[in-house]
Amino acid sequence: MTSSPAPSPAAPHTVNPWLVLVTVASGLFLVIIDQTILNLALPNLAQSLDASLSELEWTIIAYTITLTVLVPVFGRISDVLGRKRLFIAGVILFTAASLAAGLSPTILWLIIFRIVQGCGGALITANVLAIITDVFPPGKRGAAMGIQAIIISAGGAFGPTVGGILITHLSWRAVFFVNVPIGILSAVVAVRVLPSLKSQRRMEPVDWRGALLLVAGLGAVLFGVTKGPEWGWSSPAVLGLSGAGIAVTAAFFLWESRTRFPLIDLALLRIPAFTTGQLAGFLALVSLAALNILIPFYWQSLRGFSAQKAGLLLLPVPITIAAISPFAGRLSDRFGPRGIATAGLLFVVLSLFLTSFLSATTPIPLVMAALALFGVGMALFTTPNNNGVMSSVPPERRGVAAGLLGMGRHAGQSIGIAFVATIFAIFAASGGFAIHGLPSPADRAAAIADPATASLYNDAFLRGFRIAMLLAIPLAALAAILSAIRGGAPRPATGSPPPAPPPQPAPATDPP
């Protein structure tokens, strides 16, 4: 049997790429909306399942950590087994877990099914960008990724709104049941629409030892970081978890440098456009947490607005991201990602700087303008950056690249939340009037009930708020520097020397 070079994963004339984009975006929409829709249901969950605060936290932590640590693992597996079958498996698993979560009789079962949801979400997330990159030619990838950004923005914007309606008129269980018809439709369409995508002719064994090390190491670090603001950064539990996680992660990279078939091809790190794009994306997501976390508290816990009004006032960010992302994607197709992504991060820096000057009486249009500026910056950065990263790697490593992008995004969000919460807590508690942690609207009501403490409360809140915003600026600025110095994006011939073919090579594509 004569071997031939690995073909492009999908022949353009056999598939409508825009239909493929809509199909994979529908699966990604499930994952994105589920990250925001459950938050509003937590009070109802506590009453319905008689759950404690720590148990409620686990419904969020278990999902987020599972999703984050498994994305790079499933990205590598998709390079070997094929993206179509893994994407469909992810949609089916996520849908089934959503149904089971909605039927959960106890909080323990809900946490278990949230972990299963995280597994399904990781299967979906690891394949979306890789599939888009496979089916779209280089000149159209940016535009396609811009459309994908609209889906992500829509999920983030409408998740809380839809969740509030379902919880108000039905119950918390409905926030899981709503995933079922969408998931079934997405899976059926994916079976018919997605081409058989596989980037290699040769089957390679999956590095399960490396996968175990990565999951254990990264999971321990993320759990330690997530609980740091609550347990204290110097507590033995946080130090032990973080230290052990870092040691296991170091062992992972040592193992990857020695094994023949690594889970993550370390040769990818020698591609400048790939490495700088990954780091810039991670730092941008950490800085993004400053606005994502603190602006809702600014509206509700400083200015006293209702949750519904606060949600509406947050819309400038997703709306501008949705409006600008396709335009940014087309620009990156034409001019390359470097200048556009860097300009976007400079807009983010400017927005964080302006936001740090907000007060309890800043006119609402000015606040919304600062938020819209932030949305423009993230749109100009995210789509071109993703395009540059995915276009810089060879086809047979796109699953790993997409997995690492997803891991960086979710890890950046988790670490950013812990960073912002810690900075706010330290400085909001450092004055004559101390706010301990992120205040709730009830905390505000208690503080302003006494005229003597009302202004002190506002000063304490704004002190923590402003310093958190200002400390996020260097992270966004460093991301801009990395984006500016990124290399070009010529696709290398291969990430590493190809291994010798096994005695019985596998077919080039996975079955539909």
C-alpha positions in Angstrom: 0.0 0.0 0.0 1.5 3.3 -1.1 1.5 6.1 1.4 0.8 9.6 0.5 1.1 12.9 2.3 -1.7 13.8 4.7 -4.3 15.7 2.7 -6.1 18.8 3.8 -8.6 17.6 6.3 -11.6 18.5 4.2 -12.0 19.1 0.5 -13.6 22.5 0.1 -15.8 21.3 -2.8 -17.5 18.6 -0.8 -18.8 20.7 2.1 -20.5 24.0 2.6 -18.2 25.6 5.3 -20.8 28.2 6.4 -23.2 25.4 7.2 -20.5 23.6 9.1 -19.8 26.9 11.0 -23.5 27.2 12.0 -23.5 23.5 13.1 -20.5 23.7 15.4 -21.5 27.1 16.7 -24.8 25.7 17.9 -22.9 23.2 20.0 -20.5 25.9 21.4 -23.6 28.0 22.2 -24.7 25.3 24.7 -21.3 25.4 26.5 -21.2 29.2 26.6 -24.7 29.8 27.8 -24.4 27.1 30.5 -21.4 28.9 32.0 -23.7 31.9 32.9 -27.2 30.6 33.1 -26.8 28.6 36.4 -25.6 31.5 38.5 -29.1 33.0 38.9 -30.5 29.6 39.9 -28.2 29.1 42.9 -30.6 30.6 45.5 -33.4 28.3 44.2 -31.1 25.4 44.2 -30.2 26.0 47.8 -33.8 25.9 48.9 -34.9 23.0 46.6 -32.0 20.6 47.3 -31.3 21.9 50.9 -27.7 22.7 49.8 -25.1 24.7 51.7 -23.0 27.5 50.1 -20.0 25.3 49.7 -22.0 22.7 47.9 -23.5 25.3 45.6 -20.0 26.5 44.8 -19.1 23.0 43.7 -21.7 23.0 41.0 -19.7 25.8 39.4 -16.2 24.7 40.3 -16.6 21.1 39.2 -17.9 22.1 35.8 -15.3 24.8 35.2 -12.2 22.8 36.3 -13.4 19.7 34.4 -13.9 21.7 31.2 -10.5 23.5 31.5 -8.3 20.5 32.2 -9.9 18.2 29.6 -9.9 20.6 26.6 -6.3 20.0 25.6 -6.6 16.2 26.2 -9.6 16.0 23.9 -7.9 18.3 21.4 -5.1 15.8 21.0 -7.5 12.9 20.8 -9.3 14.7 18.0 -6.1 14.9 16.0 -5.9 11.1 16.2 -9.5 9.8 16.1 -11.2 12.6 14.1 -13.0 15.8 14.9 -16.5 14.9 13.7 -17.0 11.9 15.9 -15.6 13.7 19.0 -17.7 16.8 18.4 -20.9 14.7 18.1 -20.0 12.6 21.1 -19.5 15.9 23.1 -22.9 17.2 22.1 -24.7 13.9 23.0 -22.8 13.7 26.3 -23.6 17.3 27.2 -27.2 16.9 26.3 -27.6 13.7 28.3 -25.9 15.2 31.3 -28.1 18.3 31.1 -31.2 16.1 31.2 -29.8 14.1 34.1 -28.8 17.3 36.0 -32.3 18.7 35.6 -33.7 15.5 37.2 -31.1 15.4 40.1 -32.7 14.4 43.4 -29.8 15.7 45.5 -27.0 18.2 45.3 -24.4 15.4 45.1 -26.0 14.0 42.0 -26.2 17.5 40.5 -22.4 18.0 41.1 -21.7 14.6 39.5 -23.7 15.5 36.4 -22.1 18.9 36.2 -18.7 17.1 35.9 -20.2 15.0 33.1 -21.4 18.2 31.5 -17.8 19.5 31.7 -16.6 16.5 29.9 -19.1 17.0 27.1 -18.3 20.7 27.0 -14.6 20.0 26.7 -15.2 17.6 23.7 -17.2 20.4 22.0 -14.8 23.2 22.8 -11.7 21.3 21.7 -13.1 20.8 18.2 -14.9 23.9 17.2 -11.9 26.1 16.3 -10.1 23.1 14.7 -13.1 22.3 12.5 -13.5 25.9 11.4 -9.8 26.1 10.5 -10.0 22.8 8.6 -13.0 23.7 6.4 -12.2 27.4 5.7 -9.3 28.4 3.5 -6.8 30.9 5.0 -8.4 34.0 3.4 -11.8 33.3 5.0 -10.9 32.0 8.5 -11.0 35.3 10.2 -14.5 36.1 9.0 -15.7 32.7 10.1 -14.1 33.1 13.5 -15.8 36.5 13.7 -19.2 34.8 13.3 -18.2 32.3 16.0 -17.4 35.3 18.3 -21.0 36.5 17.8 -22.3 33.2 19.0 -20.0 33.4 22.1 -21.2 36.9 22.8 -24.8 36.0 22.4 -24.5 33.1 24.8 -22.8 35.3 27.4 -25.4 38.1 26.9 -28.6 36.0 26.8 -27.6 33.3 29.4 -28.6 35.4 32.4 -31.7 36.8 30.7 -33.0 33.4 29.6 -32.0 31.9 33.0 -34.0 34.6 34.9 -37.1 34.0 32.8 -37.0 30.2 33.2 -36.3 30.4 36.9 -39.1 32.9 37.5 -41.8 31.1 35.5 -40.7 27.5 35.8 -37.9 26.3 38.1 -34.1 25.9 38.4 -34.5 22.5 36.6 -35.6 24.3 33.4 -32.1 25.9 33.0 -30.8 22.4 32.3 -33.8 21.1 30.4 -33.6 23.9 27.8 -30.3 22.4 26.6 -32.0 19.1 25.6 -33.9 20.1 22.4 -31.0 22.3 21.3 -28.5 19.5 21.9 -30.6 16.9 20.0 -31.0 19.2 17.0 -27.3 20.1 17.0 -26.3 16.4 17.1 -28.7 15.4 14.3 -27.5 18.2 12.1 -23.9 17.5 12.9 -24.2 13.9 11.7 -25.5 15.0 8.4 -23.5 18.2 7.8 -20.0 17.7 9.2 -17.4 16.2 6.9 -15.2 13.4 8.1 -12.4 15.4 9.5 -9.1 13.8 10.3 -5.7 15.4 9.8 -3.4 12.3 9.7 -3.4 9.0 7.9 -1.4 7.3 10.6 -3.0 6.4 13.9 -0.9 7.4 16.9 -1.3 6.1 20.5 -2.8 8.7 22.9 -0.4 9.7 25.7 -2.6 8.6 28.6 0.1 9.0 31.2 0.7 12.6 30.0 -3.1 13.2 30.1 -3.3 12.0 33.7 -0.4 14.2 34.7 -1.9 17.3 33.0 -5.3 16.8 34.4 -4.0 16.2 38.0 -1.5 19.1 37.9 -3.7 21.7 36.2 -6.7 20.7 38.2 -4.9 21.1 41.5 -3.5 24.5 40.6 -6.9 25.8 39.4 -8.7 24.4 42.5 -6.1 26.1 44.8 -6.4 29.4 42.9 -10.2 29.2 42.9 -10.3 28.7 46.7 -7.4 31.1 47.5 -9.6 34.2 48.1 -11.9 32.2 50.5 -9.3 30.0 52.3 -6.5 32.6 52.3 -3.5 32.5 50.0 -1.1 31.5 52.9 -3.4 28.6 54.1 -1.8 25.2 54.1 -4.5 23.8 51.8 -4.0 26.5 49.1 -0.2 26.3 49.3 -0.3 22.5 49.3 -2.7 22.3 46.3 -0.9 24.9 44.3 2.6 23.5 45.1 1.6 20.0 44.3 -0.1 21.1 41.1 2.9 23.0 39.9 5.2 20.0 40.6 2.9 17.6 38.8 2.6 20.0 35.8 6.4 20.2 35.7 6.6 16.4 35.7 4.1 16.5 32.8 6.4 18.7 30.6 9.4 16.6 31.5 7.4 13.5 30.4 6.2 15.2 27.2 9.8 16.0 26.2 10.8 12.4 26.4 7.8 10.4 25.1 7.6 9.5 21.4 3.9 10.4 21.0 3.3 13.4 23.4 -0.1 14.7 24.3 1.1 18.2 23.5 3.8 18.5 20.9 6.3 20.8 22.5 7.6 21.8 19.1 4.5 24.0 18.8 6.0 26.2 21.5 8.9 27.0 19.0 6.4 28.7 16.6 6.5 32.4 17.7 3.0 33.2 16.4 1.6 30.2 18.3 3.3 30.9 21.6 2.9 34.6 21.8 -0.7 34.4 20.7 -1.5 31.8 23.4 0.2 33.9 26.1 -1.4 37.1 24.9 -4.8 35.5 25.0 -4.3 34.1 28.5 -3.3 37.5 29.9 -6.1 39.3 28.1 -8.6 36.9 29.8 -7.1 37.6 33.2 -7.5 41.3 32.7 -11.0 40.8 31.3 -12.0 39.5 34.7 -11.6 43.0 36.2 -14.7 44.2 34.3 -16.6 41.0 34.1 -16.5 40.5 37.9 -16.5 44.1 39.3 -18.9 45.9 36.9 -22.0 43.9 38.0 -21.1 44.7 41.6 -20.5 48.3 40.7 -24.1 48.6 39.3 -25.8 46.6 42.2 -23.6 47.0 45.3 -22.5 50.6 44.8 -25.2 52.3 42.8 -28.1 50.1 44.1 -29.6 49.0 40.8 -31.7 45.9 40.4 -30.2 42.7 38.9 -32.4 43.2 35.8 -31.3 46.8 35.3 -27.7 45.8 35.9 -27.9 43.1 33.3 -29.2 45.5 30.7 -26.4 48.0 31.5 -23.8 45.2 30.9 -25.0 44.7 27.3 -22.6 47.2 25.7 -19.7 44.7 26.0 -21.4 41.7 24.2 -23.1 43.9 21.7 -19.9 45.6 20.6 -18.1 42.3 20.5 -20.8 40.8 18.3 -20.8 43.9 16.0 -17.1 44.3 15.6 -15.8 40.7 15.6 -16.7 39.8 11.9 -15.2 43.1 10.8 -12.0 42.3 12.8 -11.9 38.8 11.4 -12.0 40.1 7.8 -9.3 42.6 8.6 -7.1 39.9 10.0 -7.6 37.8 6.8 -6.5 40.8 4.7 -3.7 42.4 6.8 -2.7 39.6 9.3 -3.5 39.5 13.0 -0.5 41.4 14.5 -1.5 45.0 14.2 -5.3 44.5 14.6 -4.9 42.3 17.7 -2.4 44.7 19.3 -4.7 47.7 18.6 -7.5 45.9 20.3 -5.5 45.3 23.5 -4.6 49.0 23.5 -8.3 49.8 23.5 -8.6 47.4 26.5 -5.9 49.2 28.3 -7.6 52.6 27.7 -11.0 51.2 28.8 -9.5 49.8 32.1 -7.9 53.2 32.7 -11.1 55.1 32.1 -13.1 52.7 34.2 -10.8 53.1 37.2 -12.1 56.7 37.4 -15.8 55.7 37.9 -17.6 57.0 40.9 -21.0 56.5 42.4 -22.4 59.4 40.4 -20.7 58.9 37.0 -23.4 59.4 34.3 -24.6 56.1 33.0 -23.9 56.9 29.3 -20.2 57.5 30.2 -20.0 54.2 32.0 -21.6 52.4 29.1 -19.3 54.2 26.6 -16.3 52.9 28.6 -17.8 49.3 28.5 -18.4 49.6 24.8 -14.8 50.6 24.3 -13.7 47.5 26.2 -16.0 45.4 23.9 -14.4 47.0 20.8 -10.9 46.1 22.1 -11.8 42.5 22.9 -13.4 42.1 19.5 -10.4 43.5 17.7 -8.1 41.2 19.7 -9.9 37.9 20.1 -10.8 36.9 16.6 -7.5 38.0 14.9 -5.6 36.3 17.7 -7.4 33.0 17.3 -7.0 33.2 13.6 -3.3 33.8 13.9 -2.8 31.0 16.4 -4.8 28.4 14.5 -3.3 29.3 11.1 0.3 29.0 12.5 0.1 25.2 13.2 0.1 22.3 10.8 -3.2 20.6 10.1 -2.4 17.5 12.2 -1.9 19.6 15.3 -4.9 21.9 15.0 -6.8 19.9 17.7 -4.0 20.4 20.2 -3.8 24.1 19.3 -7.6 24.6 19.7 -7.4 22.6 23.0 -4.7 24.8 24.3 -6.5 28.0 23.3 -9.6 26.7 25.2 -7.5 25.8 28.2 -5.9 29.2 28.3 -9.3 30.9 28.0 -10.9 29.0 30.8 -7.8 29.1 33.0 -7.4 32.8 32.4 -11.0 33.4 33.5 -10.6 31.3 36.7 -7.3 32.9 37.6 -8.6 36.4 36.7 -11.6 36.0 39.0 -9.3 34.9 41.9 -6.9 37.8 41.2 -9.6 40.5 41.0 -11.5 39.2 44.1 -8.3 39.1 46.1 -7.2 42.6 45.1 -10.6 44.1 45.8 -10.9 42.4 49.2 -7.4 43.6 50.3 -7.9 47.2 49.4 -11.6 47.5 50.2 -10.8 46.4 53.7 -7.7 48.6 54.2 -9.4 51.9 55.2 -11.4 53.1 58.1 -14.5 51.3 56.9 -13.8 47.7 55.8 -15.7 45.7 53.2 -14.9 42.0 53.5 -15.0 40.3 50.2 -17.3 41.2 47.3 -20.3 42.9 48.8 -23.9 41.9 48.0 -26.8 44.4 47.5 -27.9 43.4 51.1 -24.5 44.5 52.4 -24.9 47.9 50.7 -28.4 48.3 52.1 -27.1 47.7 55.6 -24.2 50.1 55.2 -26.2 53.0 53.7 -29.0 52.7 56.3 -26.8 54.7 58.6 -25.8 58.1 57.0 -22.6 58.0 59.0 -21.4 54.9 57.2 -22.9 55.5 53.7 -20.0 57.6 52.3 -17.4 55.4 54.1 -18.9 52.3 52.3 -18.8 54.1 48.9 -15.2 55.1 49.5 -14.1 51.6 50.5 -15.8 50.0 47.5 -14.3 52.5 45.1 -10.9 52.0 46.6 -10.9 48.3 46.0 -12.6 48.8 42.6 -10.1 51.3 41.3 -7.0 49.5 42.4 -8.2 46.2 40.8 -8.8 48.0 37.5 -5.4 49.7 37.6 -3.6 46.5 38.4 -5.3 44.8 35.4 -3.8 47.3 33.1 -0.2 46.0 33.2 -1.5 42.5 32.3 -3.4 43.9 29.3 -0.3 46.0 28.3 2.0 42.9 28.5 -0.5 41.0 26.3 -0.3 43.9 23.8 3.5 43.7 23.8 3.4 40.0 23.1 0.9 40.5 20.4 3.1 43.2 18.8 6.2 41.0 18.7 4.5 37.8 17.5 6.1 36.2 14.5 4.4 35.8 11.2 2.1 32.9 10.6 3.7 30.8 7.9 2.4 27.3 8.5 5.3 24.9 9.3 5.6 21.7 7.5 5.1 19.8 10.7 5.2 20.3 14.4 7.8 17.6 14.9 9.5 14.9 12.8 6.8 12.3 11.8 7.1 8.9 13.5 7.6 5.8 11.5 4.3 4.4 10.2 2.9 1.5 12.2 2.5 -1.8 10.4 -1.2 -1.3 9.6 -2.0 2.3 8.9 -5.5 3.5 9.6 -7.8 5.1 7.1 -7.4 8.8 6.4 -10.9 9.8 7.6 -13.1 8.8 10.4 -16.5 7.3 9.6 -19.4 9.8 9.2 
